[in-house]
Amino acid sequence: MNKDFKSWMMILVFGLPLFLILFLAALYFGNCGFGQECGYSNLPEIIHTPIPTLLPASLPTPQTGPGSAAATRCTVQAETLLAAWVNAGVPERQPFAFTDVNGIACQATFADLQPLFAEGNLWYTGAVACTTCHNSTLSAAAAGMDLSDYTGILAGSRRASLEASGNDILGGGDWAASKLNEQLFVLEKMPFGRPQGAVPAGGPTLLAGEPLPEP
């Protein structure tokens, strides 16, 4: 019994260090080979997923020179544009002529002047769109008037229903006699809530239409 104990102790004392050395050697030579530099020759190849280079984000530079969208528009005040449209017979799709603030002969369509009724913050800073109060919900619309589209504008004010016609606000094609001119530029009552002096005499200036082709 005493002899067996000594034998096991000898095995543990000399065997464990030997086993550790063999284990470490197996790890090294198994992965690195017998060269002096470990090349990881037996390890599987590492595959790297390429990361594409991201292009820096940028906004397109606004074009303001000749040939740009802004350069082909005319600069005109609201009163000039509305007067030209009404005096031309209030066409819906056919162009009508006007002269812009630079004295250039131009043409536009109803679509060019529609923002005057449908766009907020246009007549003065903080202004609501005309269509906020004058729209197709006639039961709640101010003055029973719809300024949201061509048909509604021509139908006039004080309408009882969408099918009914009201009072002409365009003066029968005479801008000087029109209620629209009276409210916007003569009495300066509209747009509703306009601060005194906030709106120029001829109304806001906008880009509309395009120059007429030179003869």
C-alpha positions in Angstrom: 0.0 0.0 0.0 2.8 2.3 0.9 4.7 1.4 -2.2 1.6 2.1 -4.4 1.2 5.5 -2.9 4.8 6.4 -3.6 4.4 5.3 -7.1 1.3 7.5 -7.7 3.1 10.4 -6.2 6.0 10.0 -8.5 3.7 9.8 -11.5 1.9 13.0 -10.4 5.1 14.9 -9.7 6.8 14.0 -13.0 3.8 13.2 -15.1 1.8 16.5 -14.7 4.6 18.8 -15.9 5.3 16.5 -18.8 1.7 16.4 -19.7 1.5 20.2 -19.6 4.5 20.5 -21.8 3.1 18.1 -24.3 -0.3 19.8 -24.3 1.2 23.3 -25.0 3.5 21.8 -27.6 0.5 20.2 -29.3 -1.4 23.6 -29.4 1.6 25.5 -30.8 2.8 23.0 -33.4 -0.7 22.0 -34.4 -1.6 25.5 -35.4 1.7 27.1 -36.3 3.7 24.2 -37.7 7.5 23.8 -37.1 8.6 27.1 -38.5 10.0 29.8 -36.3 7.2 32.2 -37.2 3.6 31.3 -36.6 1.8 31.7 -39.9 -1.5 30.1 -38.8 -1.2 27.9 -41.8 -3.7 25.3 -40.5 -6.3 27.9 -39.5 -9.3 28.5 -41.8 -8.9 31.6 -43.9 -10.5 34.7 -42.4 -13.0 36.2 -44.8 -13.5 39.9 -44.4 -16.8 41.5 -45.5 -15.9 44.6 -47.5 -17.5 47.8 -46.3 -18.3 50.1 -49.2 -17.1 53.7 -49.0 -20.1 56.0 -48.3 -20.3 59.0 -50.4 -20.8 62.2 -48.5 -24.4 63.4 -48.5 -25.0 66.7 -50.2 -28.0 68.7 -51.4 -28.1 69.9 -55.0 -26.9 73.4 -55.4 -29.8 75.7 -56.3 -29.6 76.9 -59.9 -30.2 80.6 -60.2 -28.3 81.5 -63.4 -29.5 81.6 -67.0 -31.4 78.4 -67.9 -32.5 77.7 -64.3 -36.2 77.3 -63.4 -36.2 80.6 -61.5 -34.6 82.4 -64.4 -37.4 81.4 -66.7 -40.2 82.7 -64.4 -41.6 86.2 -64.3 -41.6 88.3 -61.2 -45.1 89.9 -60.7 -47.3 91.4 -58.0 -50.6 89.8 -57.1 -52.7 92.7 -58.3 -51.1 92.8 -61.7 -51.5 89.0 -62.2 -55.1 88.9 -61.0 -56.1 92.0 -63.1 -54.6 90.5 -66.2 -56.4 87.2 -65.7 -59.8 88.8 -65.0 -59.5 91.3 -67.9 -58.5 88.4 -70.2 -61.9 86.7 -69.5 -60.8 84.5 -66.6 -59.4 81.6 -68.8 -58.8 78.3 -67.0 -56.1 76.7 -69.2 -55.4 79.2 -71.9 -52.5 81.6 -71.2 -53.1 85.2 -70.6 -50.6 88.0 -71.0 -49.2 90.5 -68.5 -46.1 92.7 -67.9 -43.9 91.8 -64.9 -42.1 94.2 -62.5 -39.1 94.3 -64.8 -41.2 95.4 -67.8 -40.9 91.9 -69.5 -43.9 90.7 -71.5 -45.0 87.4 -70.0 -47.8 84.9 -70.0 -49.4 82.7 -67.3 -52.3 80.4 -66.7 -54.8 80.1 -63.8 -52.5 77.5 -62.2 -49.9 80.3 -61.7 -52.2 82.5 -59.7 -54.0 79.7 -57.7 -51.3 79.9 -54.9 -52.6 83.4 -54.1 -55.7 81.7 -52.8 -54.4 78.3 -51.7 -51.0 79.0 -50.1 -50.5 80.2 -46.5 -47.8 82.7 -45.4 -47.9 84.3 -48.8 -49.7 87.6 -48.4 -47.8 88.4 -45.2 -45.8 86.5 -42.6 -48.2 84.3 -40.6 -51.1 84.7 -43.1 -53.4 81.7 -43.5 -54.4 80.6 -46.9 -57.6 82.1 -48.3 -59.0 78.6 -48.7 -58.8 78.1 -44.9 -62.0 80.1 -44.7 -63.3 80.0 -48.2 -63.6 76.4 -49.3 -66.0 73.7 -50.6 -67.6 73.2 -47.2 -70.0 76.0 -48.0 -72.1 75.5 -44.8 -69.1 76.7 -42.8 -67.3 78.7 -45.5 -67.0 82.5 -44.9 -69.4 84.4 -47.2 -70.5 81.1 -48.7 -67.6 81.2 -51.1 -65.2 78.6 -52.4 -61.7 79.8 -53.5 -60.2 76.3 -53.6 -60.5 75.8 -57.4 -61.4 77.4 -60.6 -65.1 76.4 -60.6 -65.6 77.6 -57.0 -64.1 81.0 -57.8 -66.3 81.6 -60.8 -69.4 80.4 -58.9 -69.0 83.5 -56.6 -70.1 84.2 -53.1 -73.3 83.7 -51.0 -73.9 80.3 -52.4 -76.6 78.1 -50.8 -75.0 74.8 -52.1 -72.3 73.5 -54.4 -74.7 73.3 -57.2 -75.9 76.9 -56.9 -74.3 80.0 -58.3 -73.8 83.0 -56.1 -72.8 86.6 -56.6 -70.1 87.3 -59.2 -66.8 88.4 -57.5 -64.9 89.0 -60.7 -66.9 92.0 -62.0 -68.0 90.2 -65.2 -64.5 90.3 -66.6 -63.8 93.9 -65.4 -61.2 93.9 -62.7 -61.8 97.5 -61.6 -65.4 96.6 -60.9 -64.8 93.3 -59.2 -65.5 92.5 -55.6 -62.2 90.6 -55.4 -60.3 93.8 -56.2 -62.4 95.8 -53.8 -61.8 93.5 -50.9 -58.1 92.8 -51.6 -56.7 96.2 -52.8 -59.3 99.0 -52.5 -60.7 98.4 -49.0 -57.7 96.1 -48.0 -60.0 94.0 -45.9 -58.7 90.6 -47.1 -56.8 88.5 -46.3 -58.7 88.6 -43.0 -56.6 89.8 -40.1 -53.9 91.4 -42.1 -51.8 93.8 -39.9 -51.8 97.4 -41.1 -49.0 97.9 -43.6 -48.1 94.3 -43.8 -49.2 93.9 -47.4 -47.7 96.0 -50.2 -50.2 98.1 -52.2 -50.0 95.7 -55.1 -50.0 92.6 -52.9 -47.2 90.1 -52.6 -44.7 89.5 -55.3 -44.3 86.0 -56.7 -42.7 84.1 -59.5 -45.4 83.2 -62.1 -45.7 82.4 -65.7 -42.9 82.8 -68.2 -41.6 85.4 -70.7 -43.4 85.5 -74.0 -41.2 84.2 -76.9 -39.5 87.0 -78.8 -40.9 87.6 -82.2 
